[in-house]
Amino acid sequence: MHPQLTTYITLISTSGVLNLFLCLYVFWRRFNYTNVANFFIFYTASIAVYCFGSAFGLLATDLAQMKFWTMIQYIGMPISSPLGLLFIMHYLGIKITKKRCMALLAIPVISFIMVATNDFHHLHYRVFRVDPTLGSPYIYQEIGIWYAVHGIFTFGCMFAAFALLLFRWRETAKAYRFQLVALLFGQLVPMVTAFLYLIGATPAGIDPVPVVLWISSLLYLWSISTSRLFTVMPIAKDAIFNSINDGVIVLDESHRLIEFNQAAKNNFPQINKTMFGRDINEIWVELSVNPFPLAADAESSQEVLIGAGRSEQIFQVRVSALENSRGLLIIFTDITEVKRLQVKLEQQAYYDELTQVYNRRAFLQQAEQDFRLAQAKALPFTVLLIDIDHFKRVNDTYGHHIGDQVLVHVATVCQTQVQKGQVFARYGGEEFVLSMNGRTAKEAEVLANGLRKHLAFHPLVTEDEVIAVTLSIGVAEATEKAEETLYRLLNKADKALYAAKQEGRDRVCVFIGKEEGVKP
């Protein structure tokens, strides 16, 4: 064997062994690395197949063996450059979708099929035979149309990976630039060698790329061992900016739009790059129909409602100054669901589920505040306890579903008579309660009788029945004594209600002094 050929085989085998080692080493430690290691595993595996196929091809003794090992090379070689590009994209934080992967891997698959079936169409190699001058295993070839497509695609993938790394150099912190150098040269070495091969500047009959791939392998190995490649990596600024869940709008010192992230675009589909350079107040009117709600020259925060109906959204909008700059950040967080949940929880906590009026807890909380205010201002304060007469009979006669309708009907009728500042609630069971701040017992008695009469004129009308409903009502007014409390007042109203029931129901009784109550 010619010494030069032995050198080629040795270098190519070294490249294959190093890439196989890198593949197995990273695979063995993959659980200690980030997801980018998975792309690197497939990348180095494909290069290893390419190198070993090339090495065995140089040991071939006839054309059939040369064609076989060339086909083996094309299992790994076409796919290695797009896998390298995918590895670099993931390293830089560029989003990789299934469609992108499939698009990048389509041509390599076609290239393998073209080589495997070349004898039938000669689209990849127009001529593929033993070099008549150098002899076996050197190849003389004339390229076909698909070879040109495959070559342009392969070179394009390597160039794209190199360019992406180069463009991120200035944005990359110094601590990560050792990694970037290794990756840059890892792409540059095979790219330059492939270019020289394509223009015929390398020895005839030999593919020089696997001869030099050991250099890239050593660079990757150095980066893994010294700069913690796969464990500590830079994440591209754009990837971070566009992965933030909060919408971000960036303004310059004149409050003009200069950047926005994907979340801002998702929340405001109208925003686009044609708006760059325009004033935020002008843009905000287009986005939300309203002027910008905050002062764009100070740190501030505010809840902002945008839209109406089902499209209504609530944002927590914050204005923040950029460090080392006169620009501003507008950050808006979508709190629509939080607000809806808050309203729902408040509804469950303070409103009766059936009648949708205040429940006992909400009444006591609000009435206690009103009671203290009335005492502080020396104003009268009165409560009414309202009971539906013979409610159990309604349930027994018509069923509980009609009983529920009666409760809702009574609550609705009473609410039409309640004035602003008065607190009406379901007290429990078939009882309701009403507090009247600034009203005397006499005024409350008039209102109570008005409720009775109004309900008498408005019975519950169902599909099958017209159900008359009457009320018994107890009234009690707070005294000016120091020991008077809301709970004592409610107890007095309860005694008056009991007296109304004892005297035949469908009436109002007022608590007076130590009496249980007297009829009006």
C-alpha positions in Angstrom: 0.0 0.0 0.0 1.3 3.5 -0.9 2.5 5.5 2.1 0.3 8.4 1.2 -2.7 6.2 1.1 -1.8 4.8 4.5 -1.6 8.4 5.9 -5.1 9.1 4.5 -6.6 6.0 6.0 -4.9 6.7 9.4 -6.2 10.3 9.6 -9.7 9.3 8.4 -9.8 6.4 10.9 -8.6 8.8 13.7 -11.5 11.2 12.8 -13.9 8.3 12.9 -12.6 7.0 16.3 -12.7 10.5 17.8 -16.2 11.1 16.7 -17.4 7.7 17.9 -15.7 8.4 21.2 -17.5 11.8 21.4 -20.8 10.2 20.5 -20.5 7.5 23.2 -19.0 9.8 25.8 -21.9 12.3 25.5 -24.5 9.6 25.2 -23.2 8.0 28.5 -23.3 11.4 30.3 -26.5 12.7 28.5 -28.5 12.8 31.8 -26.0 15.4 33.1 -26.4 17.6 30.1 -29.1 19.8 28.5 -31.2 18.7 25.5 -28.6 20.1 23.1 -26.5 17.0 23.8 -29.0 14.8 22.0 -28.4 16.7 18.7 -24.6 16.4 19.2 -24.9 12.6 19.7 -26.6 12.1 16.3 -24.3 14.7 14.7 -21.1 12.9 15.8 -22.6 9.4 15.1 -23.3 10.5 11.5 -19.7 11.8 11.1 -18.3 8.5 12.5 -20.3 6.5 9.9 -19.0 8.8 7.2 -15.4 8.5 8.3 -15.4 4.7 8.7 -17.1 4.3 5.3 -14.5 6.5 3.7 -11.6 4.6 5.4 -12.9 1.2 4.3 -13.5 2.6 0.9 -9.8 3.3 0.6 -9.2 -0.3 1.3 -11.4 -1.4 -1.6 -9.8 -3.5 -4.4 -12.5 -3.3 -7.1 -15.3 -1.0 -8.3 -18.1 -3.0 -6.6 -16.5 -2.5 -3.2 -15.8 1.2 -3.9 -19.5 1.7 -4.7 -20.6 -0.2 -1.6 -18.5 1.9 0.7 -19.5 5.1 -1.0 -23.1 4.2 -0.3 -22.1 3.5 3.4 -20.5 7.0 3.5 -23.8 8.5 2.2 -25.7 7.1 5.3 -23.8 9.5 7.5 -22.2 12.3 5.3 -25.4 14.0 3.8 -27.1 14.1 7.2 -24.2 15.3 9.2 -24.2 18.9 8.0 -28.0 19.5 8.7 -27.6 17.8 12.1 -24.7 20.1 12.8 -26.9 23.1 11.9 -29.7 21.8 14.1 -27.1 21.4 16.9 -25.9 25.0 16.6 -29.5 26.3 16.4 -30.4 24.6 19.6 -27.2 25.7 21.2 -28.1 29.4 20.4 -31.6 29.0 21.6 -33.3 29.2 18.2 -36.6 27.4 18.1 -36.5 24.1 16.3 -39.8 22.8 15.0 -40.7 19.4 13.5 -41.2 21.1 10.1 -37.7 22.6 10.2 -36.2 19.2 11.0 -38.1 17.4 8.3 -37.2 20.1 5.7 -33.5 19.9 6.6 -33.4 16.1 6.5 -35.3 15.7 3.2 -32.4 16.4 0.9 -30.0 14.0 2.7 -32.5 11.2 2.5 -32.9 11.8 -1.2 -29.1 12.0 -1.7 -28.7 8.5 -0.1 -31.4 7.1 -2.4 -29.7 8.8 -5.4 -26.3 7.2 -4.6 -27.8 3.8 -3.9 -29.6 3.8 -7.3 -27.1 5.8 -9.3 -26.5 3.0 -11.8 -30.1 3.3 -13.0 -30.2 7.1 -13.6 -26.7 8.6 -13.2 -28.2 11.8 -11.7 -25.7 11.9 -8.8 -22.6 10.6 -10.6 -22.6 10.9 -14.4 -19.4 8.8 -14.3 -18.1 6.7 -11.3 -15.2 4.4 -12.0 -11.7 3.5 -10.9 -9.3 6.2 -11.7 -7.5 5.0 -14.9 -4.2 6.7 -13.9 -4.1 6.1 -10.1 -5.9 2.8 -10.1 -7.9 1.3 -7.2 -9.0 2.6 -4.7 -8.9 6.1 -6.2 -12.1 7.2 -7.9 -12.6 9.1 -11.1 -16.0 10.8 -11.1 -18.0 13.3 -13.1 -20.8 14.9 -11.1 -24.5 14.9 -12.0 -27.3 17.3 -11.4 -28.2 15.9 -8.0 -24.6 16.0 -6.8 -24.6 19.7 -7.4 -27.8 20.1 -5.4 -26.5 17.9 -2.6 -23.1 19.9 -2.5 -24.8 23.3 -2.4 -27.1 22.1 0.4 -24.3 20.6 2.4 -22.1 23.7 2.1 -25.1 25.9 2.8 -25.8 24.1 6.1 -22.2 24.4 7.3 -22.1 28.1 6.2 -25.4 28.8 8.0 -24.2 27.2 11.2 -20.9 29.2 11.0 -22.7 32.5 10.3 -25.2 32.0 13.2 -22.3 31.5 15.6 -20.4 34.4 14.2 -23.3 36.8 14.4 -23.8 35.9 18.1 -20.1 36.7 19.0 -20.7 40.2 20.2 -23.7 39.2 22.3 -22.0 36.3 23.9 -20.3 36.9 27.3 -16.6 36.3 27.5 -17.1 33.3 29.7 -18.7 31.5 26.8 -16.5 32.6 24.0 -14.2 29.6 24.3 -17.2 27.4 23.5 -18.0 29.7 20.5 -14.5 29.5 19.2 -14.5 25.7 19.3 -17.9 25.5 17.5 -16.8 28.1 14.9 -13.7 26.2 13.9 -15.6 22.9 14.2 -17.8 24.2 11.3 -15.1 26.2 9.5 -12.6 23.3 9.0 -14.9 20.9 7.1 -16.5 23.8 5.3 -13.3 25.2 3.9 -12.0 21.7 3.1 -15.3 20.8 1.3 -15.1 24.1 -0.7 -11.5 23.3 -1.8 -12.6 19.8 -2.8 -15.5 21.1 -4.8 -13.2 23.5 -6.8 -10.7 20.7 -7.4 -7.9 22.1 -5.2 -7.3 18.8 -3.2 -5.6 15.5 -4.3 -7.5 13.7 -7.0 -9.6 10.6 -6.2 -9.8 11.3 -2.4 -12.5 13.0 -0.4 -10.4 15.2 1.9 -13.2 16.2 4.4 -12.9 13.1 6.6 -9.1 13.5 6.6 -9.4 16.8 8.5 -12.4 16.0 10.7 -10.2 14.9 13.6 -9.4 18.6 14.1 -13.0 19.5 14.6 -13.3 16.5 17.0 -10.4 17.6 19.1 -11.9 21.1 19.3 -15.3 19.7 20.5 -13.5 17.5 23.0 -11.5 20.4 24.3 -14.7 22.5 24.7 -16.5 19.8 26.5 -13.7 19.2 29.0 -12.6 22.8 29.6 -15.5 25.2 29.0 -18.3 22.9 30.2 -20.1 22.6 26.9 -23.6 21.1 27.3 -23.8 22.0 31.0 -23.2 25.8 31.0 -24.2 27.5 27.8 -25.2 30.9 26.7 -28.8 31.3 25.8 -29.5 33.8 23.0 -30.9 37.1 23.9 -33.7 36.8 21.4 -34.6 33.4 22.7 -34.9 34.8 26.3 -36.8 37.9 25.1 -39.3 35.9 23.1 -39.8 33.2 25.7 -41.0 35.6 28.4 -44.6 35.1 29.1 -45.2 38.8 29.9 -45.6 41.1 26.9 -42.6 43.5 26.6 -42.5 46.7 24.6 -39.2 48.6 24.4 -39.2 52.4 23.9 -36.3 54.7 23.1 -35.7 58.0 25.1 -38.3 59.8 23.0 -40.9 57.1 23.9 -40.9 55.7 20.4 -41.3 51.9 19.8 -38.1 50.1 19.0 -38.8 46.5 19.9 -41.5 44.1 21.2 -41.5 40.4 22.0 -43.6 37.5 20.9 -45.9 37.7 24.0 -46.7 41.3 23.1 -47.6 40.1 19.5 -49.8 37.4 20.9 -51.8 39.8 23.1 -51.9 42.6 20.5 -51.9 41.0 17.0 -52.1 44.5 15.4 -48.6 45.4 16.6 -45.9 44.9 13.9 -42.5 46.2 12.9 -43.9 48.9 10.6 -44.8 50.7 13.9 -41.1 51.1 14.8 -40.2 54.7 15.4 -43.8 55.8 16.3 -44.8 57.3 19.6 -46.3 54.9 22.2 -49.4 57.0 22.8 -50.2 56.9 19.1 -49.6 53.1 18.9 -51.6 52.4 22.1 -54.7 54.1 20.7 -54.5 51.7 17.8 -54.0 48.7 20.1 -56.6 49.5 22.7 -58.7 52.4 21.4 -57.7 54.3 24.6 -54.8 56.6 25.4 -51.8 55.1 27.1 -52.9 55.0 30.8 -49.5 55.6 32.5 -47.0 58.3 32.5 -44.2 57.2 30.2 -41.5 59.1 32.0 -41.8 57.5 35.5 -41.9 54.1 37.2 -45.5 53.2 37.6 -48.0 50.4 37.5 -51.7 50.1 36.8 -54.4 47.6 35.9 -55.8 48.2 32.4 -59.0 46.9 30.9 -58.9 46.3 27.1 -61.8 45.2 25.0 -65.3 44.2 26.0 -67.5 41.2 26.4 -65.8 37.9 25.7 -62.7 39.6 24.2 -62.2 41.6 27.4 -58.7 41.4 28.8 -57.2 42.8 32.0 -53.5 43.6 32.1 -51.2 44.7 34.9 -49.1 47.3 33.0 -45.8 48.4 34.4 -43.4 51.1 33.1 -39.8 50.6 34.0 -36.6 52.5 33.1 -33.9 50.6 31.2 -30.6 50.4 33.0 -27.7 52.5 31.5 -30.2 54.0 29.0 -32.9 56.6 28.8 -35.2 54.1 27.2 -38.2 52.5 28.8 -39.7 49.0 29.2 -43.5 48.6 29.2 -44.3 45.2 30.7 -47.9 44.0 30.6 -49.0 40.8 32.4 -52.3 39.2 31.4 -54.3 38.8 34.7 -57.7 38.2 33.1 -58.0 34.7 34.4 -56.8 35.7 37.9 -59.4 38.5 38.0 -62.1 36.2 36.8 -61.2 33.7 39.5 -61.1 36.4 42.1 -64.6 37.6 41.1 -65.8 34.0 41.2 -64.3 33.3 44.6 -65.7 36.6 45.9 -69.1 35.6 44.5 -68.9 32.3 46.3 -67.7 33.9 49.5 -70.2 36.8 49.7 -73.3 35.9 47.6 -76.0 33.3 48.1 -75.7 30.7 45.3 -79.5 30.3 44.8 -80.9 33.9 45.1 -77.7 35.8 44.1 -78.2 38.3 47.0 -75.7 38.8 49.8 -75.2 35.8 52.1 -75.1 35.9 56.0 -71.3 36.5 56.1 -71.4 39.4 53.7 -74.4 41.0 55.5 -72.7 40.8 58.9 -69.5 42.3 57.5 -71.2 45.2 55.7 -73.9 45.8 58.4 -71.3 45.9 61.1 -69.5 48.7 59.3 -72.7 50.6 58.8 -73.8 50.1 62.4 -70.5 51.6 63.7 -70.8 54.5 61.3 -74.3 55.2 62.5 -73.2 55.1 66.1 -70.3 57.5 65.4 -72.7 60.0 63.7 -75.5 59.4 66.2 -77.8 58.2 63.4 -80.7 55.7 63.7 -80.0 52.1 62.6 -82.7 49.5 62.0 -82.8 45.9 60.9 -85.6 43.8 59.5 -85.8 40.0 59.8 -88.0 38.6 57.1 -89.5 35.1 57.1 -91.5 33.3 54.4 -94.7 32.0 56.0 -95.4 28.3 55.8 -92.4 27.6 53.6 -92.2 24.0 54.7 -95.8 23.5 53.5 -94.7 24.9 50.1 -91.9 22.3 49.9 -94.1 19.5 51.0 -96.9 20.4 48.6 -95.1 21.4 45.4 -91.6 20.0 45.9 -88.2 21.5 46.7 -87.7 22.8 43.1 -90.8 25.1 43.6 -89.5 26.0 47.0 -86.3 27.2 45.4 -88.3 29.3 43.0 -90.2 30.8 45.9 -87.0 31.9 47.5 -85.7 33.4 44.3 -89.0 35.2 43.8 -89.1 36.7 47.2 -85.5 37.8 47.0 -86.2 39.5 43.6 -89.4 41.2 44.8 -87.7 42.5 48.0 -84.7 43.8 46.0 -87.0 46.0 43.9 -88.1 47.8 47.1 -84.6 48.1 48.7 -83.0 51.6 48.4 -79.4 52.6 48.0 -77.3 52.2 51.1 -79.5 49.4 52.5 -78.1 45.9 52.8 -80.4 43.0 51.9 -79.3 39.4 52.3 -80.4 35.8 52.7 -80.0 35.2 56.4 -80.5 31.4 56.3 -83.1 28.9 55.1 -86.3 30.9 54.3 -85.2 34.0 56.3 -83.9 37.2 54.8 -82.5 40.3 56.5 -82.4 44.0 55.7 -80.4 46.7 57.4 -81.3 50.4 57.1 -78.7 53.0 58.0 -80.2 56.4 59.0 -83.8 55.0 59.2 -85.9 54.7 62.3 -88.1 51.8 63.3 -91.2 53.7 62.2 -89.7 54.2 58.7 -88.6 50.6 58.7 -92.1 49.5 59.6 -93.6 51.4 56.7 -91.1 49.7 54.3 -91.8 46.3 55.8 -95.5 46.6 55.2 -94.8 47.8 51.7 -92.8 44.6 51.1 -95.7 42.5 52.4 -98.2 44.2 50.2 -96.0 44.3 47.1 -95.4 40.6 47.4 -99.1 40.0 47.9 -99.8 41.7 44.5 -97.0 39.7 42.9 -97.5 36.0 43.6 -95.2 33.4 42.0 -96.5 32.2 38.7 -95.2 28.8 37.6 -96.2 26.6 34.6 -98.8 24.8 36.7 -99.6 27.0 39.7 -100.0 30.5 41.0 -98.5 30.5 44.5 -99.3 33.3 46.9 -96.6 34.0 49.4 -96.8 36.0 52.6 -94.2 37.4 54.9 -93.7 37.8 58.7 -91.3 40.6 59.5 -89.6 41.6 62.8 -88.3 45.2 63.1 -85.7 46.5 65.7 -84.0 49.8 66.0 -80.7 50.3 67.8 -80.6 52.2 71.0 -78.1 54.8 72.0 -76.8 52.6 74.9 -73.1 51.9 75.0 -73.6 48.1 75.2 -75.7 48.0 72.0 -74.3 45.7 69.3 -75.4 44.5 65.9 -75.8 40.9 67.3 -78.1 42.3 70.1 -80.1 44.2 67.6 -80.5 41.1 65.4 -81.7 39.2 68.5 -84.3 41.9 69.2 -85.5 41.7 65.5 -85.7 37.9 65.9 -87.9 38.3 69.0 -90.2 40.7 67.0 -90.3 38.2 64.2 -91.3 35.5 66.6 -94.1 37.7 67.9 -95.4 38.3 64.3 -95.6 34.5 63.8 -97.3 34.0 67.1 -100.0 36.6 66.2 -100.9 34.9 63.0 -98.1 35.6 60.4 -98.4 37.9 57.4 -97.7 40.9 59.6 -95.0 43.2 60.9 -94.0 43.5 64.6 -91.6 46.1 66.0 -89.5 45.5 69.1 -90.1 48.1 71.8 -88.1 48.2 75.0 -88.2 44.9 76.8 -91.4 43.8 75.1 -91.1 41.1 72.6 -92.8 43.2 70.1 -96.2 44.8 69.4 -98.3 45.0 66.3 -98.2 48.3 64.4 
